[in-house]
Amino acid sequence: MQRAAAIMLPQLGGQALSYGAGAGPGTLIAWLVGHLQRVEAHPVSITETLITGGNSDAIDQLCTLCTQPGDVVFAESPTYHLAIRILRDHPLDLRPAPADEHGLQVDVLADAIARLRREGRRPRMLYTVPTFHNPTGVSLSDERRRALIELAEAEGMVIVEDDVYRELVYDGTAPASLWSLAPRGVVVRLGSFAKSLAPGLRLGWLNAEAALIERFVNSGLRDSAGGTSHFAGMVVAAFCESGAYDELGQRFRAEYRRRRDTLLDALAEHLPATCSWTKPAGGYFVWINTPVDTVALLPRAEAAGVGYVPGSKFHIDGRGQTALRLAFSLYPPDQLAEGARRLGQALKEVV
Ligand SMILES: Cc1ncc(COP(=O)(O)O)c(C=O)c1O
């Protein structure tokens, strides 16, 4: 980052510190469009791309621009717990769309939408993390992806695809994004530099049909330049153009794969046979099903020096009491292995 700033600042001088364009820095968008095409072999145009202040910002602004108070918005459950908080900042009728070990249950969602229709209502949006899910680590199957797109298209429901973990893939390749599979206008795809570069940058992007990008660009927030940081965007553009982004991505993937493998081996060694857990092919998370109440277990686990997030945090309707989420992104392998041992011990004491 230091080197990228040192390249960019003499080139741009004071321009780097001025208000930027409403859609975000053009050089970053140009790099991103080429990069996305390399990552998923799917053409995306500059007019379909907007720089955001990360996915949290994008979810919030989508609610502001695309929903009315009282609109029905589905969120898969379990889902990223902080997205639930952002959605709840808006006066929406938030409803759970249940997910199982293969991701969102599209047939259950279709039934819920049919019930809504009988009340004379339609869903406005669905929030989902179909690839390397937070908190479960699973990815939606191709079959369910296609069924979901068909359903959304038929119902006029916008799918908000939170695609933040796409580049952190450890086995094979990541599944095709909903954005790349769907006709234009059905999916808004949210990407972020938070996981593939650094969260403190507060930078991400959004892909949507050009008309929606225009609405963002013409919003009051962006008109006042209250959108994203032009300066951070220009540093990241220089960083990415130098080839450092691709190099860093390879390092992240190799290291996180090592951490995932270590954690999965240690769970197999230390957890009671009554537990089961996901084996993520990408992302940060392992989701563990246990026979105990994981909120009640947490103080005992913390006293033993190991932490986790209880499963109920990720559900809109309070389910998930016996599940928990582990993240393998932060700690080195030896600490992950020790953490698994301590978690296993705490579980065995209660079981
Ligand atoms: C699914 C998901 N979406 C979004 C975010 C946050 O993204 P950002 O930092 O770009 O706001 C996270 C971070 O944990 C996440 O797991």
The ligand as a MOL file (V3000), in Angstrom:
LIG
                    3D

  0  0  0     0  0            999 V3000
M  V30 BEGIN CTAB
M  V30 COUNTS 16 16 0 0 0
M  V30 BEGIN ATOM
M  V30 1 C -21.1340 -12.2090 3.9960 0
M  V30 2 C -20.4620 -10.9220 4.3490 0
M  V30 3 N -20.8470 -9.8000 3.7580 0
M  V30 4 C -20.2560 -8.6240 4.0270 0
M  V30 5 C -19.2410 -8.5290 4.9600 0
M  V30 6 C -18.6490 -7.1970 5.2530 0
M  V30 7 O -18.2410 -6.6050 4.0720 0
M  V30 8 P -17.6320 -5.1390 4.0500 0
M  V30 9 O -16.4760 -5.1110 5.0010 0
M  V30 10 O -17.2520 -4.9520 2.6250 0
M  V30 11 O -18.7110 -4.1980 4.4950 0
M  V30 12 C -18.8040 -9.6800 5.6060 0
M  V30 13 C -17.7310 -9.6070 6.6170 0
M  V30 14 O -17.6160 -10.3980 7.5000 0
M  V30 15 C -19.4320 -10.8970 5.2990 0
M  V30 16 O -19.0580 -12.0420 5.8880 0
M  V30 END ATOM
M  V30 BEGIN BOND
M  V30 1 1 1 2
M  V30 2 1 2 3
M  V30 3 2 2 15
M  V30 4 2 3 4
M  V30 5 1 4 5
M  V30 6 1 5 6
M  V30 7 2 5 12
M  V30 8 1 6 7
M  V30 9 1 7 8
M  V30 10 2 8 9
M  V30 11 1 8 10
M  V30 12 1 8 11
M  V30 13 1 12 13
M  V30 14 1 12 15
M  V30 15 2 13 14
M  V30 16 1 15 16
M  V30 END BOND
M  V30 END CTAB
M  END
